[in-house]
Amino acid sequence: MKTRLKPLAAIVLCGSLITQLSACGSIFYPERRGQISSQIDPGVAILNGIGLLIYIIPGLIAFGVDFATGAIYLPNGKYSVAPETLQQAVDADGQVDTAMLQQILKQQLGQDLPLAEATQIKAESLSQLALLQHTGRG
């Protein structure tokens, strides 16, 4: 009887740790990834907090992942498109095909955005992107 409980306990422990290692916002709202800042979604914060109460380290990891990816933030009224989707408009040389980009944005956002005067801004890190957003260039 004792030998049957060990594998069952190991399976339950592994399953609970795996669920806590994954960040709630990243799982429930993958379209929010890539946001830099906004209001924190209380539902995601509460779910991560529950994970923090049950398991300290996985809960901290969940908060860290959600903050790092931006999935913990509520959409702030601006439209966003997943970076993987936008990558389709970039060719092998790193040049952006504006016609393809315009088509992707129209399909994803339902709006026809003028891209005739669009400029490509390259940033080396997320902190540089954050600065661009706060200065009004992004």
Protein Blocks (a to p, Z undefined) as FASTA:
>chain_A
ZZmmmmmmmmmmmmmmmmmmpcfklmmmmmlgoiabdcddfklmmmmmmmmmmmmmlmmm
mmmmmmmnopmpccehiacddfklmmmmpcfkopacfklmmmmmmmmnopacdfklgccd
ddfbfklmmmmmmnopZZ
